[in-house]
Each structure stands twice: as structure tokens, then as C-alpha cells.
Amino acid sequence: MQPVNEFLHCMRDGWDRLTAAQRAERVRQDLLFIADPVTHLEWNDPLAFADLTLGELHHARAVLLRLLPHLVAAARAEQS
């Protein structure tokens, strides 16, 4: 599996136990990490983000930015 696909796959780990709002927050946190990996890096994180190239981070960011509005809409629907 390519590193970016592994990143996106690991990101979805446990999603079935999360609400839409929690999923949206997880995506927001991942986008913050992608924007500034060094500042947001958790040194005990089991995922090896160091293996991702800038191109792969850009691809992951594009996927997450397309996903986020759908998660926000689902979170709003859950609150109604």
C-alpha cells in the first residue's frame, strides 16, 4: 500500500465508533498536521508520517478537504 493510502486508511481506523462531529474533528486535526507536520507531530504516534513525501501530503490534503464539508453537514444533521 502506498504511504498516502496507508495514512488515509489508518485515519479511518475506528470511524464506525465516532459520531460525524468526531469524524469532522479528526479530519480537521489531520489537516492541521498536514499544514505544519513538525508543530503537530506527536512523537509517540504509531503512524510513520516521516515516510510521506510532500506530494503525498498534498494528495491527502486534497482528499480530506473534499471530505470535510460532507462530515460537517452530517454533524449538523446529527444535531438536528
PDB file of N, CA, C and O in Angstrom, chain B, residues numbered from 101:
ATOM      1  N   MET B 101       0.856  -1.177   0.000  1.00  0.00           N
ATOM      2  CA  MET B 101       0.000   0.000   0.000  1.00  0.00           C
ATOM      3  C   MET B 101       0.900   1.238   0.000  1.00  0.00           C
ATOM      4  O   MET B 101       1.894   1.290   0.725  1.00  0.00           O
ATOM      5  N   GLN B 102       0.548   2.222  -0.809  1.00  0.00           N
ATOM      6  CA  GLN B 102       1.322   3.457  -0.849  1.00  0.00           C
ATOM      7  C   GLN B 102       1.171   4.200   0.473  1.00  0.00           C
ATOM      8  O   GLN B 102       0.127   4.100   1.116  1.00  0.00           O
ATOM      9  N   PRO B 103       2.198   4.947   0.890  1.00  0.00           N
ATOM     10  CA  PRO B 103       2.132   5.629   2.188  1.00  0.00           C
ATOM     11  C   PRO B 103       0.914   6.526   2.353  1.00  0.00           C
ATOM     12  O   PRO B 103       0.303   6.525   3.422  1.00  0.00           O
ATOM     13  N   VAL B 104       0.537   7.297   1.323  1.00  0.00           N
ATOM     14  CA  VAL B 104      -0.616   8.192   1.475  1.00  0.00           C
ATOM     15  C   VAL B 104      -1.893   7.388   1.659  1.00  0.00           C
ATOM     16  O   VAL B 104      -2.760   7.783   2.439  1.00  0.00           O
ATOM     17  N   ASN B 105      -2.023   6.279   0.965  1.00  0.00           N
ATOM     18  CA  ASN B 105      -3.198   5.440   1.147  1.00  0.00           C
ATOM     19  C   ASN B 105      -3.209   4.827   2.542  1.00  0.00           C
ATOM     20  O   ASN B 105      -4.265   4.688   3.159  1.00  0.00           O
ATOM     21  N   GLU B 106      -2.020   4.459   3.036  1.00  0.00           N
ATOM     22  CA  GLU B 106      -1.918   3.926   4.398  1.00  0.00           C
ATOM     23  C   GLU B 106      -2.325   4.994   5.407  1.00  0.00           C
ATOM     24  O   GLU B 106      -3.033   4.701   6.371  1.00  0.00           O
ATOM     25  N   PHE B 107      -1.875   6.242   5.187  1.00  0.00           N
ATOM     26  CA  PHE B 107      -2.247   7.355   6.063  1.00  0.00           C
ATOM     27  C   PHE B 107      -3.765   7.517   6.091  1.00  0.00           C
ATOM     28  O   PHE B 107      -4.360   7.612   7.164  1.00  0.00           O
ATOM     29  N   LEU B 108      -4.393   7.547   4.914  1.00  0.00           N
ATOM     30  CA  LEU B 108      -5.842   7.732   4.849  1.00  0.00           C
ATOM     31  C   LEU B 108      -6.575   6.529   5.440  1.00  0.00           C
ATOM     32  O   LEU B 108      -7.608   6.692   6.089  1.00  0.00           O
ATOM     33  N   HIS B 109      -6.053   5.334   5.223  1.00  0.00           N
ATOM     34  CA  HIS B 109      -6.675   4.128   5.777  1.00  0.00           C
ATOM     35  C   HIS B 109      -6.583   4.132   7.308  1.00  0.00           C
ATOM     36  O   HIS B 109      -7.569   3.843   7.986  1.00  0.00           O
ATOM     37  N   CYS B 110      -5.418   4.455   7.850  1.00  0.00           N
ATOM     38  CA  CYS B 110      -5.240   4.499   9.300  1.00  0.00           C
ATOM     39  C   CYS B 110      -6.092   5.592   9.929  1.00  0.00           C
ATOM     40  O   CYS B 110      -6.580   5.448  11.050  1.00  0.00           O
ATOM     41  N   MET B 111      -6.263   6.683   9.196  1.00  0.00           N
ATOM     42  CA  MET B 111      -7.075   7.775   9.691  1.00  0.00           C
ATOM     43  C   MET B 111      -8.512   7.321   9.942  1.00  0.00           C
ATOM     44  O   MET B 111      -9.175   7.815  10.855  1.00  0.00           O
ATOM     45  N   ARG B 112      -8.984   6.388   9.134  1.00  0.00           N
ATOM     46  CA  ARG B 112     -10.364   5.914   9.264  1.00  0.00           C
ATOM     47  C   ARG B 112     -10.516   4.819  10.307  1.00  0.00           C
ATOM     48  O   ARG B 112     -11.631   4.361  10.560  1.00  0.00           O
ATOM     49  N   ASP B 113      -9.427   4.396  10.911  1.00  0.00           N
ATOM     50  CA  ASP B 113      -9.486   3.347  11.914  1.00  0.00           C
ATOM     51  C   ASP B 113     -10.394   3.772  13.065  1.00  0.00           C
ATOM     52  O   ASP B 113     -10.172   4.817  13.678  1.00  0.00           O
ATOM     53  N   GLY B 114     -11.394   2.984  13.355  1.00  0.00           N
ATOM     54  CA  GLY B 114     -12.321   3.267  14.447  1.00  0.00           C
ATOM     55  C   GLY B 114     -13.438   4.235  14.097  1.00  0.00           C
ATOM     56  O   GLY B 114     -14.180   4.657  14.983  1.00  0.00           O
ATOM     57  N   TRP B 115     -13.577   4.598  12.820  1.00  0.00           N
ATOM     58  CA  TRP B 115     -14.607   5.565  12.441  1.00  0.00           C
ATOM     59  C   TRP B 115     -16.010   5.086  12.745  1.00  0.00           C
ATOM     60  O   TRP B 115     -16.903   5.899  12.986  1.00  0.00           O
ATOM     61  N   ASP B 116     -16.218   3.783  12.737  1.00  0.00           N
ATOM     62  CA  ASP B 116     -17.558   3.267  12.991  1.00  0.00           C
ATOM     63  C   ASP B 116     -18.013   3.574  14.422  1.00  0.00           C
ATOM     64  O   ASP B 116     -19.207   3.508  14.711  1.00  0.00           O
ATOM     65  N   ARG B 117     -17.089   3.903  15.309  1.00  0.00           N
ATOM     66  CA  ARG B 117     -17.437   4.230  16.692  1.00  0.00           C
ATOM     67  C   ARG B 117     -17.536   5.743  16.929  1.00  0.00           C
ATOM     68  O   ARG B 117     -17.840   6.172  18.042  1.00  0.00           O
ATOM     69  N   LEU B 118     -17.284   6.544  15.904  1.00  0.00           N
ATOM     70  CA  LEU B 118     -17.288   8.002  16.054  1.00  0.00           C
ATOM     71  C   LEU B 118     -18.566   8.615  15.497  1.00  0.00           C
ATOM     72  O   LEU B 118     -19.158   8.098  14.549  1.00  0.00           O
ATOM     73  N   THR B 119     -18.978   9.716  16.095  1.00  0.00           N
ATOM     74  CA  THR B 119     -20.078  10.487  15.531  1.00  0.00           C
ATOM     75  C   THR B 119     -19.542  11.282  14.341  1.00  0.00           C
ATOM     76  O   THR B 119     -18.330  11.364  14.142  1.00  0.00           O
ATOM     77  N   ALA B 120     -20.430  11.857  13.564  1.00  0.00           N
ATOM     78  CA  ALA B 120     -19.998  12.678  12.430  1.00  0.00           C
ATOM     79  C   ALA B 120     -19.184  13.876  12.915  1.00  0.00           C
ATOM     80  O   ALA B 120     -18.217  14.273  12.265  1.00  0.00           O
ATOM     81  N   ALA B 121     -19.568  14.449  14.047  1.00  0.00           N
ATOM     82  CA  ALA B 121     -18.819  15.590  14.593  1.00  0.00           C
ATOM     83  C   ALA B 121     -17.405  15.169  14.987  1.00  0.00           C
ATOM     84  O   ALA B 121     -16.451  15.914  14.763  1.00  0.00           O
ATOM     85  N   GLN B 122     -17.268  13.991  15.567  1.00  0.00           N
ATOM     86  CA  GLN B 122     -15.939  13.498  15.940  1.00  0.00           C
ATOM     87  C   GLN B 122     -15.106  13.193  14.695  1.00  0.00           C
ATOM     88  O   GLN B 122     -13.895  13.413  14.684  1.00  0.00           O
ATOM     89  N   ARG B 123     -15.751  12.692  13.660  1.00  0.00           N
ATOM     90  CA  ARG B 123     -15.036  12.439  12.403  1.00  0.00           C
ATOM     91  C   ARG B 123     -14.555  13.747  11.801  1.00  0.00           C
ATOM     92  O   ARG B 123     -13.422  13.830  11.327  1.00  0.00           O
ATOM     93  N   ALA B 124     -15.403  14.773  11.813  1.00  0.00           N
ATOM     94  CA  ALA B 124     -15.026  16.082  11.279  1.00  0.00           C
ATOM     95  C   ALA B 124     -13.848  16.647  12.065  1.00  0.00           C
ATOM     96  O   ALA B 124     -12.938  17.235  11.481  1.00  0.00           O
ATOM     97  N   GLU B 125     -13.858  16.472  13.383  1.00  0.00           N
ATOM     98  CA  GLU B 125     -12.748  16.962  14.211  1.00  0.00           C
ATOM     99  C   GLU B 125     -11.466  16.202  13.895  1.00  0.00           C
ATOM    100  O   GLU B 125     -10.389  16.798  13.856  1.00  0.00           O
ATOM    101  N   ARG B 126     -11.565  14.918  13.673  1.00  0.00           N
ATOM    102  CA  ARG B 126     -10.371  14.132  13.332  1.00  0.00           C
ATOM    103  C   ARG B 126      -9.780  14.617  11.999  1.00  0.00           C
ATOM    104  O   ARG B 126      -8.563  14.752  11.867  1.00  0.00           O
ATOM    105  N   VAL B 127     -10.645  14.874  11.022  1.00  0.00           N
ATOM    106  CA  VAL B 127     -10.167  15.378   9.730  1.00  0.00           C
ATOM    107  C   VAL B 127      -9.538  16.750   9.909  1.00  0.00           C
ATOM    108  O   VAL B 127      -8.504  17.042   9.308  1.00  0.00           O
ATOM    109  N   ARG B 128     -10.154  17.601  10.735  1.00  0.00           N
ATOM    110  CA  ARG B 128      -9.594  18.933  10.992  1.00  0.00           C
ATOM    111  C   ARG B 128      -8.200  18.809  11.607  1.00  0.00           C
ATOM    112  O   ARG B 128      -7.282  19.530  11.216  1.00  0.00           O
ATOM    113  N   GLN B 129      -8.043  17.910  12.554  1.00  0.00           N
ATOM    114  CA  GLN B 129      -6.734  17.697  13.177  1.00  0.00           C
ATOM    115  C   GLN B 129      -5.713  17.190  12.160  1.00  0.00           C
ATOM    116  O   GLN B 129      -4.556  17.612  12.173  1.00  0.00           O
ATOM    117  N   ASP B 130      -6.140  16.287  11.281  1.00  0.00           N
ATOM    118  CA  ASP B 130      -5.228  15.784  10.255  1.00  0.00           C
ATOM    119  C   ASP B 130      -4.824  16.890   9.286  1.00  0.00           C
ATOM    120  O   ASP B 130      -3.679  16.935   8.837  1.00  0.00           O
ATOM    121  N   LEU B 131      -5.756  17.780   8.964  1.00  0.00           N
ATOM    122  CA  LEU B 131      -5.425  18.909   8.084  1.00  0.00           C
ATOM    123  C   LEU B 131      -4.436  19.854   8.770  1.00  0.00           C
ATOM    124  O   LEU B 131      -3.536  20.384   8.120  1.00  0.00           O
ATOM    125  N   LEU B 132      -4.597  20.066  10.072  1.00  0.00           N
ATOM    126  CA  LEU B 132      -3.628  20.882  10.814  1.00  0.00           C
ATOM    127  C   LEU B 132      -2.256  20.239  10.779  1.00  0.00           C
ATOM    128  O   LEU B 132      -1.244  20.923  10.627  1.00  0.00           O
ATOM    129  N   PHE B 133      -2.225  18.919  10.920  1.00  0.00           N
ATOM    130  CA  PHE B 133      -0.942  18.216  10.864  1.00  0.00           C
ATOM    131  C   PHE B 133      -0.295  18.397   9.498  1.00  0.00           C
ATOM    132  O   PHE B 133       0.896  18.695   9.405  1.00  0.00           O
ATOM    133  N   ILE B 134      -1.077  18.217   8.440  1.00  0.00           N
ATOM    134  CA  ILE B 134      -0.538  18.334   7.082  1.00  0.00           C
ATOM    135  C   ILE B 134      -0.020  19.749   6.830  1.00  0.00           C
ATOM    136  O   ILE B 134       0.999  19.931   6.163  1.00  0.00           O
ATOM    137  N   ALA B 135      -0.722  20.749   7.362  1.00  0.00           N
ATOM    138  CA  ALA B 135      -0.305  22.135   7.160  1.00  0.00           C
ATOM    139  C   ALA B 135       1.027  22.428   7.839  1.00  0.00           C
ATOM    140  O   ALA B 135       1.817  23.228   7.337  1.00  0.00           O
ATOM    141  N   ASP B 136       1.280  21.788   8.971  1.00  0.00           N
ATOM    142  CA  ASP B 136       2.518  22.034   9.717  1.00  0.00           C
ATOM    143  C   ASP B 136       2.896  20.772  10.483  1.00  0.00           C
ATOM    144  O   ASP B 136       2.683  20.690  11.693  1.00  0.00           O
ATOM    145  N   PRO B 137       3.456  19.789   9.783  1.00  0.00           N
ATOM    146  CA  PRO B 137       3.730  18.493  10.419  1.00  0.00           C
ATOM    147  C   PRO B 137       4.644  18.559  11.638  1.00  0.00           C
ATOM    148  O   PRO B 137       4.438  17.815  12.597  1.00  0.00           O
ATOM    149  N   VAL B 138       5.626  19.416  11.620  1.00  0.00           N
ATOM    150  CA  VAL B 138       6.584  19.447  12.727  1.00  0.00           C
ATOM    151  C   VAL B 138       5.917  19.929  14.015  1.00  0.00           C
ATOM    152  O   VAL B 138       6.129  19.349  15.080  1.00  0.00           O
ATOM    153  N   THR B 139       5.119  20.979  13.921  1.00  0.00           N
ATOM    154  CA  THR B 139       4.454  21.525  15.103  1.00  0.00           C
ATOM    155  C   THR B 139       3.449  20.546  15.693  1.00  0.00           C
ATOM    156  O   THR B 139       3.325  20.447  16.913  1.00  0.00           O
ATOM    157  N   HIS B 140       2.726  19.817  14.834  1.00  0.00           N
ATOM    158  CA  HIS B 140       1.642  18.958  15.296  1.00  0.00           C
ATOM    159  C   HIS B 140       2.033  17.492  15.427  1.00  0.00           C
ATOM    160  O   HIS B 140       1.181  16.644  15.695  1.00  0.00           O
ATOM    161  N   LEU B 141       3.284  17.194  15.245  1.00  0.00           N
ATOM    162  CA  LEU B 141       3.727  15.808  15.334  1.00  0.00           C
ATOM    163  C   LEU B 141       3.686  15.327  16.774  1.00  0.00           C
ATOM    164  O   LEU B 141       4.199  15.980  17.683  1.00  0.00           O
ATOM    165  N   GLU B 142       3.069  14.178  16.959  1.00  0.00           N
ATOM    166  CA  GLU B 142       3.075  13.535  18.266  1.00  0.00           C
ATOM    167  C   GLU B 142       4.142  12.458  18.198  1.00  0.00           C
ATOM    168  O   GLU B 142       4.019  11.512  17.420  1.00  0.00           O
ATOM    169  N   TRP B 143       5.172  12.586  18.990  1.00  0.00           N
ATOM    170  CA  TRP B 143       6.324  11.710  18.885  1.00  0.00           C
ATOM    171  C   TRP B 143       5.996  10.271  19.230  1.00  0.00           C
ATOM    172  O   TRP B 143       6.736   9.371  18.831  1.00  0.00           O
ATOM    173  N   ASN B 144       4.930  10.021  19.945  1.00  0.00           N
ATOM    174  CA  ASN B 144       4.553   8.655  20.275  1.00  0.00           C
ATOM    175  C   ASN B 144       3.497   8.100  19.310  1.00  0.00           C
ATOM    176  O   ASN B 144       2.950   7.022  19.541  1.00  0.00           O
ATOM    177  N   ASP B 145       3.215   8.835  18.235  1.00  0.00           N
ATOM    178  CA  ASP B 145       2.208   8.406  17.267  1.00  0.00           C
ATOM    179  C   ASP B 145       2.699   7.152  16.542  1.00  0.00           C
ATOM    180  O   ASP B 145       3.826   7.127  16.048  1.00  0.00           O
ATOM    181  N   PRO B 146       1.855   6.102  16.473  1.00  0.00           N
ATOM    182  CA  PRO B 146       2.297   4.863  15.825  1.00  0.00           C
ATOM    183  C   PRO B 146       2.432   4.967  14.309  1.00  0.00           C
ATOM    184  O   PRO B 146       3.087   4.129  13.690  1.00  0.00           O
ATOM    185  N   LEU B 147       1.825   5.979  13.708  1.00  0.00           N
ATOM    186  CA  LEU B 147       1.919   6.116  12.256  1.00  0.00           C
ATOM    187  C   LEU B 147       3.241   6.766  11.879  1.00  0.00           C
ATOM    188  O   LEU B 147       3.710   7.677  12.562  1.00  0.00           O
ATOM    189  N   ALA B 148       3.830   6.304  10.808  1.00  0.00           N
ATOM    190  CA  ALA B 148       5.132   6.824  10.381  1.00  0.00           C
ATOM    191  C   ALA B 148       4.924   7.919   9.343  1.00  0.00           C
ATOM    192  O   ALA B 148       5.058   7.670   8.145  1.00  0.00           O
ATOM    193  N   PHE B 149       4.595   9.139   9.796  1.00  0.00           N
ATOM    194  CA  PHE B 149       4.353  10.229   8.870  1.00  0.00           C
ATOM    195  C   PHE B 149       5.626  10.661   8.159  1.00  0.00           C
ATOM    196  O   PHE B 149       5.564  11.295   7.107  1.00  0.00           O
ATOM    197  N   ALA B 150       6.763  10.328   8.716  1.00  0.00           N
ATOM    198  CA  ALA B 150       8.023  10.722   8.106  1.00  0.00           C
ATOM    199  C   ALA B 150       8.210  10.081   6.739  1.00  0.00           C
ATOM    200  O   ALA B 150       9.016  10.558   5.940  1.00  0.00           O
ATOM    201  N   ASP B 151       7.479   9.012   6.458  1.00  0.00           N
ATOM    202  CA  ASP B 151       7.592   8.330   5.174  1.00  0.00           C
ATOM    203  C   ASP B 151       6.810   9.028   4.066  1.00  0.00           C
ATOM    204  O   ASP B 151       6.934   8.654   2.900  1.00  0.00           O
ATOM    205  N   LEU B 152       6.009  10.033   4.406  1.00  0.00           N
ATOM    206  CA  LEU B 152       5.190  10.710   3.409  1.00  0.00           C
ATOM    207  C   LEU B 152       5.989  11.819   2.730  1.00  0.00           C
ATOM    208  O   LEU B 152       6.679  12.602   3.383  1.00  0.00           O
ATOM    209  N   THR B 153       5.876  11.866   1.403  1.00  0.00           N
ATOM    210  CA  THR B 153       6.509  12.942   0.649  1.00  0.00           C
ATOM    211  C   THR B 153       5.583  14.153   0.639  1.00  0.00           C
ATOM    212  O   THR B 153       4.421  14.054   1.033  1.00  0.00           O
ATOM    213  N   LEU B 154       6.096  15.289   0.191  1.00  0.00           N
ATOM    214  CA  LEU B 154       5.243  16.475   0.069  1.00  0.00           C
ATOM    215  C   LEU B 154       4.085  16.221  -0.890  1.00  0.00           C
ATOM    216  O   LEU B 154       2.970  16.686  -0.656  1.00  0.00           O
ATOM    217  N   GLY B 155       4.345  15.488  -1.964  1.00  0.00           N
ATOM    218  CA  GLY B 155       3.282  15.158  -2.909  1.00  0.00           C
ATOM    219  C   GLY B 155       2.195  14.314  -2.277  1.00  0.00           C
ATOM    220  O   GLY B 155       1.009  14.516  -2.538  1.00  0.00           O
ATOM    221  N   GLU B 156       2.600  13.371  -1.450  1.00  0.00           N
ATOM    222  CA  GLU B 156       1.623  12.520  -0.776  1.00  0.00           C
ATOM    223  C   GLU B 156       0.820  13.301   0.257  1.00  0.00           C
ATOM    224  O   GLU B 156      -0.383  13.088   0.406  1.00  0.00           O
ATOM    225  N   LEU B 157       1.492  14.211   0.974  1.00  0.00           N
ATOM    226  CA  LEU B 157       0.765  15.070   1.900  1.00  0.00           C
ATOM    227  C   LEU B 157      -0.223  15.960   1.154  1.00  0.00           C
ATOM    228  O   LEU B 157      -1.335  16.191   1.628  1.00  0.00           O
ATOM    229  N   HIS B 158       0.181  16.459  -0.014  1.00  0.00           N
ATOM    230  CA  HIS B 158      -0.715  17.284  -0.827  1.00  0.00           C
ATOM    231  C   HIS B 158      -1.937  16.468  -1.262  1.00  0.00           C
ATOM    232  O   HIS B 158      -3.062  16.967  -1.220  1.00  0.00           O
ATOM    233  N   HIS B 159      -1.722  15.229  -1.673  1.00  0.00           N
ATOM    234  CA  HIS B 159      -2.828  14.364  -2.081  1.00  0.00           C
ATOM    235  C   HIS B 159      -3.758  14.090  -0.899  1.00  0.00           C
ATOM    236  O   HIS B 159      -4.979  14.166  -1.040  1.00  0.00           O
ATOM    237  N   ALA B 160      -3.192  13.774   0.257  1.00  0.00           N
ATOM    238  CA  ALA B 160      -4.012  13.515   1.441  1.00  0.00           C
ATOM    239  C   ALA B 160      -4.822  14.759   1.805  1.00  0.00           C
ATOM    240  O   ALA B 160      -5.993  14.656   2.172  1.00  0.00           O
ATOM    241  N   ARG B 161      -4.197  15.931   1.702  1.00  0.00           N
ATOM    242  CA  ARG B 161      -4.898  17.183   1.989  1.00  0.00           C
ATOM    243  C   ARG B 161      -6.071  17.384   1.042  1.00  0.00           C
ATOM    244  O   ARG B 161      -7.151  17.791   1.470  1.00  0.00           O
ATOM    245  N   ALA B 162      -5.869  17.103  -0.233  1.00  0.00           N
ATOM    246  CA  ALA B 162      -6.946  17.253  -1.220  1.00  0.00           C
ATOM    247  C   ALA B 162      -8.118  16.328  -0.893  1.00  0.00           C
ATOM    248  O   ALA B 162      -9.278  16.730  -0.975  1.00  0.00           O
ATOM    249  N   VAL B 163      -7.804  15.090  -0.524  1.00  0.00           N
ATOM    250  CA  VAL B 163      -8.858  14.129  -0.172  1.00  0.00           C
ATOM    251  C   VAL B 163      -9.616  14.611   1.061  1.00  0.00           C
ATOM    252  O   VAL B 163     -10.847  14.588   1.083  1.00  0.00           O
ATOM    253  N   LEU B 164      -8.893  15.045   2.078  1.00  0.00           N
ATOM    254  CA  LEU B 164      -9.536  15.484   3.318  1.00  0.00           C
ATOM    255  C   LEU B 164     -10.360  16.748   3.120  1.00  0.00           C
ATOM    256  O   LEU B 164     -11.427  16.892   3.717  1.00  0.00           O
ATOM    257  N   LEU B 165      -9.879  17.660   2.292  1.00  0.00           N
ATOM    258  CA  LEU B 165     -10.647  18.885   2.024  1.00  0.00           C
ATOM    259  C   LEU B 165     -11.941  18.590   1.277  1.00  0.00           C
ATOM    260  O   LEU B 165     -12.937  19.290   1.462  1.00  0.00           O
ATOM    261  N   ARG B 166     -11.936  17.560   0.436  1.00  0.00           N
ATOM    262  CA  ARG B 166     -13.184  17.167  -0.235  1.00  0.00           C
ATOM    263  C   ARG B 166     -14.136  16.481   0.743  1.00  0.00           C
ATOM    264  O   ARG B 166     -15.354  16.605   0.611  1.00  0.00           O
ATOM    265  N   LEU B 167     -13.598  15.767   1.711  1.00  0.00           N
ATOM    266  CA  LEU B 167     -14.401  15.026   2.671  1.00  0.00           C
ATOM    267  C   LEU B 167     -15.000  15.912   3.751  1.00  0.00           C
ATOM    268  O   LEU B 167     -16.133  15.679   4.172  1.00  0.00           O
ATOM    269  N   LEU B 168     -14.277  16.911   4.205  1.00  0.00           N
ATOM    270  CA  LEU B 168     -14.683  17.718   5.353  1.00  0.00           C
ATOM    271  C   LEU B 168     -16.070  18.344   5.235  1.00  0.00           C
ATOM    272  O   LEU B 168     -16.828  18.262   6.202  1.00  0.00           O
ATOM    273  N   PRO B 169     -16.457  18.967   4.111  1.00  0.00           N
ATOM    274  CA  PRO B 169     -17.797  19.563   4.048  1.00  0.00           C
ATOM    275  C   PRO B 169     -18.912  18.529   4.243  1.00  0.00           C
ATOM    276  O   PRO B 169     -19.952  18.846   4.820  1.00  0.00           O
ATOM    277  N   HIS B 170     -18.705  17.313   3.771  1.00  0.00           N
ATOM    278  CA  HIS B 170     -19.709  16.259   3.938  1.00  0.00           C
ATOM    279  C   HIS B 170     -19.824  15.851   5.404  1.00  0.00           C
ATOM    280  O   HIS B 170     -20.921  15.586   5.896  1.00  0.00           O
ATOM    281  N   LEU B 171     -18.691  15.802   6.095  1.00  0.00           N
ATOM    282  CA  LEU B 171     -18.719  15.466   7.510  1.00  0.00           C
ATOM    283  C   LEU B 171     -19.374  16.571   8.335  1.00  0.00           C
ATOM    284  O   LEU B 171     -20.122  16.290   9.271  1.00  0.00           O
ATOM    285  N   VAL B 172     -19.096  17.817   7.991  1.00  0.00           N
ATOM    286  CA  VAL B 172     -19.714  18.938   8.698  1.00  0.00           C
ATOM    287  C   VAL B 172     -21.228  18.911   8.497  1.00  0.00           C
ATOM    288  O   VAL B 172     -21.984  19.115   9.446  1.00  0.00           O
ATOM    289  N   ALA B 173     -21.672  18.661   7.265  1.00  0.00           N
ATOM    290  CA  ALA B 173     -23.115  18.578   7.003  1.00  0.00           C
ATOM    291  C   ALA B 173     -23.744  17.428   7.786  1.00  0.00           C
ATOM    292  O   ALA B 173     -24.835  17.574   8.337  1.00  0.00           O
ATOM    293  N   ALA B 174     -23.062  16.293   7.835  1.00  0.00           N
ATOM    294  CA  ALA B 174     -23.579  15.152   8.595  1.00  0.00           C
ATOM    295  C   ALA B 174     -23.629  15.463  10.085  1.00  0.00           C
ATOM    296  O   ALA B 174     -24.564  15.050  10.770  1.00  0.00           O
ATOM    297  N   ALA B 175     -22.643  16.180  10.592  1.00  0.00           N
ATOM    298  CA  ALA B 175     -22.629  16.561  12.014  1.00  0.00           C
ATOM    299  C   ALA B 175     -23.781  17.502  12.322  1.00  0.00           C
ATOM    300  O   ALA B 175     -24.420  17.379  13.367  1.00  0.00           O
ATOM    301  N   ARG B 176     -24.050  18.434  11.427  1.00  0.00           N
ATOM    302  CA  ARG B 176     -25.191  19.338  11.632  1.00  0.00           C
ATOM    303  C   ARG B 176     -26.504  18.571  11.617  1.00  0.00           C
ATOM    304  O   ARG B 176     -27.406  18.863  12.402  1.00  0.00           O
ATOM    305  N   ALA B 177     -26.614  17.583  10.719  1.00  0.00           N
ATOM    306  CA  ALA B 177     -27.825  16.776  10.638  1.00  0.00           C
ATOM    307  C   ALA B 177     -28.010  15.958  11.921  1.00  0.00           C
ATOM    308  O   ALA B 177     -29.138  15.768  12.377  1.00  0.00           O
ATOM    309  N   GLU B 178     -26.909  15.475  12.500  1.00  0.00           N
ATOM    310  CA  GLU B 178     -26.985  14.717  13.758  1.00  0.00           C
ATOM    311  C   GLU B 178     -27.510  15.584  14.896  1.00  0.00           C
ATOM    312  O   GLU B 178     -28.226  15.100  15.772  1.00  0.00           O
ATOM    313  N   GLN B 179     -27.154  16.864  14.882  1.00  0.00           N
ATOM    314  CA  GLN B 179     -27.562  17.768  15.953  1.00  0.00           C
ATOM    315  C   GLN B 179     -29.026  18.151  15.840  1.00  0.00           C
ATOM    316  O   GLN B 179     -29.638  18.557  16.827  1.00  0.00           O
ATOM    317  N   SER B 180     -29.587  18.028  14.662  1.00  0.00           N
ATOM    318  CA  SER B 180     -30.994  18.441  14.462  1.00  0.00           C
ATOM    319  C   SER B 180     -31.964  17.438  15.028  1.00  0.00           C
ATOM    320  O   SER B 180     -33.176  17.635  14.942  1.00  0.00           O
TER     321      SER B 180
END
